[in-house]
Amino acid sequence: MKIFKNKGELTRFQILSEIARNQPHLRQKDIAGKLGITIQAVSENIKSLVENGYMESGAGRSRYKITKKGIERIKKEALSLRNYSDEVLETMNTYKSVWPAIAQEDLETGDEVGLFMNDGTLFASKKTATAHAEVLSDVHAGEDVALISLGGTIELDPGNVVILVLSTVKEGGSRTADIDRVMEIYKKGFDRIGIMGTVSRALVDKLEIEVDFEFATPQSTVAAAKRGLNILVFAVGKMKNSIIRRLEEEGIHYTLEDVRKV
């Protein structure tokens, strides 16, 4: 439903409505303040409305007067706007949020499933869990399943983040890294590995460490940690500050490890 062909028509409808509700002493300044537009815009639109016969300048203390044609226009457009709003509200009343997960087994429409997080991915199963949902359509095991009517809480503890601080290239770069210490920490085992900076890339390539994310690392680290994953991040010099700031904002635990050789 196209109620107003453009923004100008909506503005003129609003001006007519304001004048109809507040005449005869409404000032252009008052209209501009109410609609959040400039006085010049009000003046130009009023001029157009007068030229098209929807309103006329008032006599005496009355600044403006809505004509019969203007009243009919207000009624028509207000009715169209109300009908449109009713349609939107009706749609929202029947709208169902749909969420994706991975099916652990074959599922059928209407099945109630339990939800749980594994390695950062949401899974749906017929097993009982603290969070639950309803299956929207049939799927096979391993496929993505559409879920509605989510309820409960997914049991999930945030992961931990370890940040390895490396030297800048001016300070010697990857050549100054304490390799033994780096490997000692790395071998503790992490769910995801992130890097920040070219020096970090050079070091992980030298050590044949597979990287999960290299760009937007602070955001990726926060997202992964929120899903319960433990993250190891290689950061060069002051680059560590941006990720530390994001982690502290989200209340995620982290540890700094300076692996630069003295």
PEGIPE-V104084 format. One record per run of one state. SS is the DSSP state (H for helix, E for strand, - for the rest). FROM is the first residue (numbers start at 1). LEN is the number of residues. Records with the same first field share a line. If there is no record, write none. Layout:
SS = FROM-LEN ; FROM-LEN
//
This chain:
- = 1-6 ; 23-5 ; 36-3 ; 52-3 ; 58-6 ; 67-1 ; 95-4 ; 104-3 ; 108-4 ; 119-2 ; 126-5 ; 136-3 ; 140-4 ; 153-8 ; 167-2 ; 172-1 ; 178-1 ; 187-5 ; 197-1 ; 208-5 ; 214-3 ; 227-4 ; 237-2 ; 251-3 ; 259-1 ; 261-2
H = 7-16 ; 28-8 ; 39-13 ; 68-27 ; 169-3 ; 173-4 ; 179-8 ; 198-10 ; 217-10 ; 239-12
E = 55-3 ; 64-3 ; 99-5 ; 107-1 ; 112-7 ; 121-5 ; 131-5 ; 139-1 ; 144-9 ; 161-6 ; 177-1 ; 192-5 ; 213-1 ; 231-6 ; 254-5 ; 260-1
//
